[in-house]
Amino acid sequence: MHGMAIVALLATLAACAPMPKHPIAVAVIVEGERDSALPEASVAGLALHPISLAPEPAATNDGAAAALAKARSAYATGNHDACRTEIAKLDVPQLLAAGNRAAAARALALDTACAYQGLAQDDAVRAAARLAAFALDLPADAVAREAEELIIAAIGKASAAARARLQVTGELGARVAVDGNPAMCVVPCPLDLAPGDHVIAVEADAFEPAWKLVRVPDVATVAMAQQKATAVRASSQWRARIGRGLPATDDTGATLLALAAREPRIAYLHAGRGTLIVDGKLRASGSDTDAPRLMRELAYDGGLLQRPKVWQRPWFWIAVTGITAVAAGAVIYVTYEPEIQTMVTF
């Protein structure tokens, strides 16, 4: 029986996993059923706190449609100065950087027509040349026949002109778009462009978009610097990747989650699977329908908590206690000798 007592004492002293001096903070993102969220104290040694990613930004009205409507109205009434004043409010390169080619084409076509009708022929020629250099189509909106002819001639001249090489550098793998068209290559990207102004725009996961207006062939190389993505941008890019069927927590997904959450340690739980991300890097992954147990295993595999040794686990001491009890019983059974009493009667 003394052996059993010693085993019990050792179990009490040793069957505890080593804990850090202070709980380790881990942000938890739970996708799916909210009932599966982890209670704050569900894993010893970890300070869990649930977070939500920034929502998608609301669509903004940049006023392009309103300015174009006012310019069209002024043109229709013969007020060409007012027409050009409204067009001047629009940043055509910015429209192209945002991919709004239709608005850019309408703006430049109206600018051509209003300048021509307002007897500013040189300005009309420049506006038509810009439309042609950006490879924009002549809009369906009616303008004077002379303005249409000016635009068609500019498009023909741009099409026949010799192309010039423009080398785009920047973040490796950034997607490069030209003049509001869909992305056509990735950095480093050589482009052959018609002479004139061009809008070069780049997008890359984990970075803010960037664009520049360059004149070809005056510029042969353009370096596109991009800033790290804000939390809102990173969140939007992460959701967009999932929408395209890409993994939520591959290397790029992990980087985006870290930027979106602005937390050094993140646990992403979804449909019984979990991923631990530390400093933007995938550290551990696993699956378990029990969220606290899954979180504990992620913490062990990711090195946040020290996994207990075999002799520090409760089941080990339960087994040892059982084995000791069985062995003690066997010894007693084998060695037990009942006391023999002899009675003599006279």
FENSULGI-V161816 format. One record per pair of residues at least 12 apart in sequence whose C-alpha atoms are under 6 Angstrom apart, sorted by the first residue. I is the first residue (numbers start at 1). GAP is how many residues later the second one is. D is the distance in Angstrom with one decimal. If there is no record, write none. Layout:
i=I gap=GAP d=D
i=I gap=GAP d=D
This chain:
i=11 gap=306 d=5.8
i=14 gap=298 d=5.4
i=15 gap=297 d=4.1
i=15 gap=298 d=5.2
i=15 gap=299 d=5.5
i=16 gap=296 d=5.5
i=17 gap=291 d=4.7
i=19 gap=26 d=5.7
i=23 gap=22 d=4.6
i=23 gap=23 d=4.7
i=23 gap=24 d=5.3
i=24 gap=22 d=4.7
i=24 gap=23 d=5.5
i=25 gap=21 d=6.0
i=25 gap=22 d=4.5
i=25 gap=23 d=6.0
i=26 gap=22 d=5.0
i=26 gap=239 d=5.1
i=26 gap=240 d=5.6
i=27 gap=21 d=6.0
i=27 gap=22 d=5.1
i=27 gap=23 d=5.7
i=27 gap=239 d=4.7
i=28 gap=21 d=5.9
i=28 gap=22 d=4.6
i=28 gap=238 d=5.8
i=28 gap=239 d=4.8
i=29 gap=22 d=5.7
i=29 gap=239 d=4.9
i=30 gap=239 d=4.9
i=31 gap=239 d=5.0
i=42 gap=250 d=5.9
i=54 gap=178 d=5.5
i=67 gap=19 d=5.6
i=71 gap=12 d=4.2
i=71 gap=15 d=5.4
i=80 gap=34 d=5.0
i=80 gap=38 d=5.7
i=92 gap=12 d=5.5
i=96 gap=83 d=5.4
i=96 gap=84 d=4.3
i=97 gap=83 d=5.5
i=97 gap=104 d=5.8
i=99 gap=81 d=4.0
i=101 gap=79 d=5.8
i=105 gap=31 d=5.8
i=106 gap=33 d=5.9
i=108 gap=19 d=5.8
i=108 gap=23 d=6.0
i=112 gap=12 d=4.3
i=112 gap=15 d=5.3
i=112 gap=16 d=5.8
i=113 gap=34 d=5.1
i=128 gap=23 d=4.9
i=129 gap=25 d=5.4
i=132 gap=22 d=5.7
i=132 gap=23 d=4.6
i=133 gap=63 d=5.5
i=134 gap=45 d=5.7
i=163 gap=29 d=5.5
i=163 gap=30 d=5.0
i=163 gap=31 d=4.8
i=164 gap=28 d=5.3
i=164 gap=29 d=5.4
i=164 gap=53 d=5.7
i=165 gap=26 d=5.6
i=165 gap=27 d=4.6
i=166 gap=24 d=5.8
i=166 gap=25 d=5.0
i=166 gap=54 d=4.8
i=166 gap=55 d=5.5
i=167 gap=22 d=5.9
i=167 gap=23 d=4.5
i=167 gap=54 d=4.6
i=168 gap=20 d=5.8
i=168 gap=21 d=5.1
i=168 gap=53 d=6.0
i=168 gap=54 d=5.1
i=169 gap=18 d=5.7
i=169 gap=19 d=5.1
i=169 gap=54 d=4.8
i=170 gap=53 d=5.5
i=170 gap=54 d=4.8
i=170 gap=55 d=5.9
i=172 gap=15 d=5.2
i=173 gap=13 d=5.1
i=173 gap=14 d=5.1
i=174 gap=12 d=5.2
i=174 gap=13 d=5.3
i=174 gap=29 d=5.4
i=174 gap=30 d=4.5
i=175 gap=27 d=5.4
i=175 gap=28 d=5.2
i=176 gap=25 d=5.8
i=176 gap=26 d=4.6
i=177 gap=24 d=5.2
i=178 gap=21 d=5.7
i=178 gap=22 d=4.9
i=179 gap=19 d=5.9
i=179 gap=20 d=4.8
i=195 gap=21 d=5.0
i=195 gap=22 d=5.9
i=196 gap=19 d=5.3
i=196 gap=20 d=5.3
i=197 gap=17 d=5.6
i=197 gap=18 d=4.4
i=198 gap=15 d=5.7
i=198 gap=16 d=5.4
i=199 gap=13 d=5.7
i=199 gap=14 d=4.6
i=200 gap=12 d=5.4
i=206 gap=23 d=5.1
i=206 gap=28 d=5.8
i=206 gap=50 d=5.7
i=207 gap=20 d=5.6
i=207 gap=21 d=4.4
i=207 gap=22 d=4.2
i=208 gap=18 d=5.9
i=208 gap=19 d=5.5
i=208 gap=20 d=6.0
i=208 gap=21 d=4.7
i=231 gap=28 d=5.6
i=231 gap=29 d=4.0
i=234 gap=22 d=5.3
i=234 gap=25 d=6.0
i=234 gap=26 d=5.0
i=235 gap=25 d=4.9
i=238 gap=18 d=5.9
i=254 gap=26 d=5.6
i=254 gap=27 d=6.0
i=255 gap=25 d=4.6
i=258 gap=22 d=5.0
i=264 gap=14 d=5.7
i=264 gap=15 d=4.9
i=265 gap=12 d=5.8
i=265 gap=13 d=4.6
i=272 gap=15 d=5.6
i=272 gap=16 d=5.3
i=272 gap=17 d=4.8
i=273 gap=13 d=5.8
i=273 gap=14 d=4.2
i=274 gap=12 d=5.5
i=274 gap=13 d=6.0
i=283 gap=19 d=5.2
i=284 gap=14 d=5.8
i=284 gap=17 d=5.8
i=284 gap=18 d=5.1
